[in-house]
Amino acid sequence: MDNVRVRFAPSPTGPLHIGGVRTALFNYLFAKKHNGTFILRIEDTDQTRYVANAEQYIIDALNWCTIPFDEGPGKNEKFGPYRQSERQHIYKQYADKLIEKEKAYYCFDTTEELDFHRKNHEEKGKTFIYNWHNRAKLTNSISLSKEEVEHRIANGDKYVVRFKMHNPEEGAHGSISTTDIIRGHVSFKTALLDDKILFKSDGMPTYHLANIVDDHLMQISHVIRGEEWLPSLPLHIALYQAFDWKIPKFAHLPLILKPVGKGKLSKRDGDKLGFPVFPLEYRNEATGDVSRGYKEDGYFADAFINMLALLGWNPGTEQEIFTLEELCNTFSLERVNKSGAKFNPDKTKWFNQQYMMKKPDAELAELFTVILKEKGISSEENYTKKVVSLIKERATFVTDFWNLSSFFFETPTTYDEKATRKNWKEGTPDLMKELISILETIKDFNSQNIETNVKEWITLKEIGFGKVMQPFRLSLVGAMKGPHLFDIAEMIGKEETILRIKKAIDTLK
């Protein structure tokens, strides 16, 4: 595929929703699959909704997700600037070009005039659309003389520039059709389309003009975006045609849907059901509100990305776990679904658990060491790695490690009441004292030797294994949990093992 160039073009109006992250991811995967370029463009023409720290949040989120942009603000600015607010001087000349070609026109209609027309139509049970049907009756450069238009502009009258959408009564333009890579053939009737504003009275372009001009100047080959932009597609195609520019290929991604009920996934769903909808934690500087992030909630970036990739895309096989490299090699827009993808918080946890099991013990031990230090616990690296190797299959997050392994680092101070009632019987202290005698005789105190000696003694005494093993575990752990009991004994050592049994005997009288 020739010179693939794709862009992710978010508005810096707040934190980046996971729907936006998935759009960025699919653009990234498509670019890497075809040795192309992934571009970040900040679409900040709407200054009323601009949030100061949002752009940096977007960049930090892409970097944490390991899908950094190739071109963008401050990086390889081959077609810069990459902020639309810094490209303001560019758009006016293109609006003027369309006016020269009679593909756009000046409109001087006041808000009051437009409100009058809307109300008038509503009273008649109709919807007011500013288009071919009535543009000649409204206050614009089509209905006014050239001299009147020039006078109004010279006089400083406020105006907007509207695109002159095809008139279906003029012949061959009854519809605008194209092929969407995901949705196939799509067609729109021009009779139902309005003459969109391209240039606002404040001197700023609307999204539609800026978007098309930037995509053309940045040589974008494929526009991969959310399906909410599908209604804008006929206008964008008409704009390309009006400029006589090559039209990029389009692919409109399905929505990410709520886990429960109908509709698009929102922050409210996350708050209600207890999961984040943003990649990183976000602090609203105006209100002080903090929104949870996947990173801070303990998710691995690669697990998060793997989960997102399978939201709306199907590899065509049973495979679910993919490295980023595998995703780049396997991904295709043709296998993206048309219908929305229902978000599943439990499946997201499952992905994290799968990645937990695949992570090297050393990497996990490093993360766990941070938690141990916060608790004032110092542990040798190899010991921590060994602990991690014994517990990681039971964990979903690194933050689970302490609850799963605290007994490796601290002597239990309490004992589970239910387990105690069930497993610490009248004859248990005597059995535990005998067990201590057996343990004291073991010279090489490793898991296999401990297990062999203890099981031989139990067999010789002809008592049930549970009568010894359960109170033994309760003594070492304080509860009926943890990995292989004899591995625990080896890890904490002979002296500590015996001390814990003695403590249990004294405590659980």
N, C-alpha and C positions, 0 to 999 in steps of 0.2 A: 504494500500500500504506500503510495507516494506521500512523503512529507506530512505525516500526521501531526497536527497541532490542535490541542484541545485546551479549554479553559474552564476553571472554576471561578465563578464571579459572584461572590456573596456581597450582601449589603452589611456594612458595619453598624448594625442597629441593636446588637446584643450578642449573647453567646451563640455559638454554632450548634444548632440542633443536630441530632444524629441523622436526620434526613439529609441535611446539608453535607454531613461527613460522608454519607454513602454516595451522594452525587460526586463529591471530590474523589472518593475511592474509585468509582467506576470510570471517571475521566482518567485517573492515574493509571489504572490497570490497562485501559484501552491504549493509552499512550505508550506504556512500556511494552505491551504485546507487539506493537508495530514500530518499535524504536523511534517513537515520536517525542513530542515536547508537551509537558504538563505546565500550564500557565495559571498563575493566580492574578486575578484582576479585582480590585476593590471598587465596587459600584456604589459610590457615596454621593450621588447627585441629590438625594433627598436629605438635605442638611437638617431638616426639622427633626428627623429620627436618628441622627448620627449620635453614636455613643463613643466617647473618647478612647476607651481601652479595648473596644471590640476588635479592631484590626489586629492588634498584637495577640489577642485571644485566638483568633482564627489561625494565625501563623503558628502559635505555640501548639494548638490542637493538631494541625497537620503534621508538625514535627514529632509530637508524641505518638501519633498514629503511624509513624514511619512512612508517610506519603508526602514528603516535602516537594514543593514546587520547583520546577527548573528555571522558570522566568517569573519575575514578579517584583513587587516593591523592594528595592535595594539589592536585587539579585539578578545578574545577567540581563540587564535592562536593554535588550536588543530592540524592542518595540515600545519603550517607555515614553512617558510615564505610565504607571499601571494603576494609578488612582484616577478615577473619572473626574474628580474635583480639580485635578491638575491638568486635565485635558479640555477644560471648558472652552478655551480659545479655538479648539478644533471644530466643535460641533456646529457653530453658527454658519461657517462657510458651507457646510453640507446641507443645512436647512435652506440657505440661500440658493444653492444649486438646484434643489427640488423646486423652489419657487420659479427659478429661471426656466426650468423644463415644464412648468405648469403641472407638476406632480404634487405641489403643495400650495397653500395659500394663507394669507394673513386673515385673522379673525379678530374683530373689535367688539364682539358681543360682550355686554356686561353680565355680571352674575345675576342681576335682577332680570335682565331680558331672558336669559336662559331658564331661570326659575319660572318665569311666566309661561314659556313654551312647555315646560315639563308639566306644570299644573294644568294647563289648557288641554294637553294630550290625555292626562290622567282622568280629567272630567269626562272625556269622550271614550274612556276605556282603552286608550292606546298608550304606547310607550314612545317617548320622544327620542329619536336617534338623529344626531347631527351627521347627515350623509348626503348622498346623491339626490335623495328624494326632496330635501328642503334647503340645501346649502345656498341656492340662488335667491332664497327669500330672506336670508339672515344677513347680519352685518359683517361682511367680509369682502375680500378683494375680488370675489367672483361677482357679487351683486353691486359693488361700488365702482365708480369710474377710476381710472388710473390716477387722475389728478386728486381725487378725494382721498385715495389710499396714501399717496405721497404726502398730502397735506396732514393727514392724521398722524403719520409716522414722524414727520418733521415737528409736529405740535407736541410730540411726546405722549400721545395717546397709548394706553396699554393695549397690547395685542398678544395673541399666541399664534403659532404656526401650526396648521392642521394638515395632515396628509390627505390627498385627494384620492380616496379609494375608488376602484373601478365602478363605473355606472353600468349595471347589468343590462340596461336598455340600449347601450351603445354597441352591442354585438357580441363578441366572443368571450367576454369576461363575466359570464354568469356564475362562475365558481373558480376557486383557487385550489388546486390539487397538488399533492406531492406524495412521496413515499417515505414514511418514517421507518427507520431501521427496526424499531421494536413493534410498531403498530401496523405496519404495512401501509396500504393506500388510505390516505385521509383527504377529505374534500370539504370545502367551506363555501357556502353561498354568499356572494358579495352583496346581495340585496340586504342581508341582515347585519352587515358590518358597518361600523361608524367611522367617521373621519377622525382618527385619533390625533390628539395634540402631540406634536413632536418637539416643539420649543415653547417653553413657558414664559410668562410675562416677567419673571424675575431674571431672565437671561440664562437660565439653565435648561439643558435638554431634558426631555423625559427619558425614561428607561429605554423606550423603543428606539429612538434615534441613536442615543449613545451606544446602545448595545450593538446595533447593526454596524455603525461606523467603526467601532472598536474591533469587532470581529473581523471586519474586512481589512482594516489596517494592520491587524496583528496576524493576518493570514490564517485564521482559524479554519480548519478543514472539516471538523465535526463538532456540532453543538449537542452536548449530552446534558440534559437538564430535567427537572421534575415535570410531571404531567400538568402541574398547575399553569405552565406556560403554553400548553397546547392551544388554548383559545387565541393566543397572540401570534401563533404561527402564520396565519394568512397575511397579517399585516407585515410581518418580517419578510416573508417571501415577496410580497408586493413592493416593499422598500428595496430589496435587492434588485428586483426587476426594474424599478424606477431609476436606479443608479447605473443599470447595465453591468452589475457586478456578478461574479460567479457565486452561486448559492451553495453554502456548505451543506453537508448531509446532517439530518436531524435525528435525534433519538430522545424520546420522552419517557422518563423512568416512572414506574408506578409509585404510588404513595406507600409510606409505611403506616400501617393501620394500628388502631388501639388493640391491646390484648383482649379487652372485654368490650362488647358493644360495637357500634359502627362509627366510622369516621377516622380522620387523620390523628396519628399519635401526637399528643401534646404534653407540655410540662405538667399540666394538671393531672394527667393520667399517671405520670411518674410519682408525683406527690401523693396521690391517692393510694397507689398500689405499692409504693416503696421501692422505686428503682430510679436511677438517673436517666435523663434524656439528653445530657450534654457530655462531651468527651472529658472535659476538665471542669473542675469546680469553678463557679463563676460568682464573683461578688459584685453586686450592683452598687456602684459608688454613690449613686443618688439616694437609694433607700437603705443601703446596708444589708439587704437581703442576700443570702448565700444559697446558691443552687448546687446540688450535688453533681459530682463528675465521676465518670467511670474510673479514671486514674486514681482519684482519692478514695474511691470505694474498694480499691484493691484489685481491679481487673488488670490483666496483662494486655498491653497494647496489641500484641499479635492475636490474642484470643478475641479481643473486641473487633478487630478488623476482619478476622475469619467469620465471626458471627454476622457482621454487616454485609459481607460479600454474598452470603447466602440468603439475604433478605431481598427477594425479588429476582435472584439469579439462580439458575439451576445448571450445574456442570454436565448433566446428562448421565451421571453415574451415581453410585451409592456413597462415594467419598464425601466426607464432611470436614475432615481436618486438612487444611491446606497451609503451607508456608506462603509468605508473600510472593516468593519467586514462582511457586506453583500456580498461585492465582494469576499472576501476570501471564504465564504461559497458557493457561487454560481458559481464561476469560474471553467471552465474546458477547457482543450486544445482541446477537440473534437469539441467545438463550436467556435473555432477560424477559420476565413475564410481563404481560400487559396488565394483569389484574394486581390490585394492591397486595402487599405482603404484611400479614399480621405479626406484630412484634410479640415475642415470647420471652419474658424475663427469666423464666426457669431454664430455657434453652441457653440463654446467655451465660448463666451460671455453669451449665454443663460444659460449655466451651472452655470456660476458665479452668474448670476442674481437669479437663483433658490436657490442657496446656500445662497445668501444674504437674501432672504426672510425667510429662515429657521434659520439663525443665531440668537442667543439671543441678545436682544437690548443692554444688558450690555457689551457684547463682542464688538459689533459694536461701541458703544459709546466710549469705551476705545480707539479704533483706530481713531475715529473722533476727540477725544480730542487732539491728537497729532497734527492734522491739525489746530485745533482752536488755540492751543498754538503758532504755527508757525505764525499765523496771529495776535498774541498779544491779543487774546480773552480768557477771563476766564469765565468758565461756570460751574454751579453746576452739579454734576453727574446725579441727577434725571432729571434735565431739559434737559440735552443732550440726555439721554435715551428716554425721551418723544419725542424730536425732531426726533430722529432716527426712532422711531416707526411710525411716521407720514409720513416719506419720503422714507424709505428703499425699498418699493415696486416699486418705480420709478427709483431706482438706479441700475447700473450694477457693479460699483466699489465704494469703500469707498471714493475715490477721487471725486466722483460725488456729495457727500453730501453737500459740500459748495455751489455749484451753485443751489442746490435744496432747501437750507435752510438758506442762508445768512440773509434773512429778519427776522429770529428768533433772530438774534444776533445783527443786525445793522439796524438802520432806513434807508430806501431807500433814496439815494441822487439824483437819476435820475428816470425817468418814461418812460416806453416803448412808443416810439412815435406813432406807429401804434395803440396801445391800447388806447392811450390818445385821438387821433383823433376820434376814433370810440366810446369811452365811456364817454368822459368828454365833455358834451354839455353845452349850455348856462345856463340851469336851474340847472345843477349839483351842483354848490357850495351851493345853497340854500337848496337843498335836503340833502347835506352832513352836513350842519349846523343843520338841523332838526334831522338828525341821531345822531349827537353828543348829542343833548338834550335827546334823547331816551336812549342812552348808559349811560348817567350820572345818570339816575334814577335807573339803575339796581344795586341792592345791592350785590347779590351773582353773581359775574361776571364769571360764567362758561359757557361753550359752549352751553349747552341746553337752559339755561336762556336767553342768548344773542340772540340765534336763535328765540326763542319763541317771545320775545319782539319786535325784529326787523321785523319779518314776520307779526305780528299782526298790527304793525304800517303801513307797506306797504299795507296790505289788506284794512285797514281802509282808507288810502289815495286814494285807487283805482288807483294805478300806477303800471306799469309793474315791476316785480322783477328785471329785468336786469338793469333798470334805477338807481337802488340803489346798487345792489350787485356788479355790474361790477366796478363802480368807488370806491366802498368800498374796493374791493380787490386791485385795482390799488393803493389806498392810503396806504394800509398796506404792500404790497409786492413790488410795483413799476412795476409790470408786471402781465399779466393774467396767473399766474401759482401758484403752491403750493397746499397743502392739503385743507381739509374742512375749509372754511373761518372762521367759528366761533371757530374752534379749534385754529386757529392762534391768534385770538383776545384773547381767554382765556390765551394762553401761554404767550403773551407779556404783558397782563394785561390791565386794564381799562385806566390807566393814559397814557401809551404809545400808546394805540389804538387811543385815542382822540387826542393826540399830532400829530400822523401821519396823521390823517384826516385833522387837522388844517394846517399842513405843505403842504399837497396836495392842499388845497384850496388856500393858499397863493402862491404856486409855479405855479399851472396850471391855472392862470388867463386868 
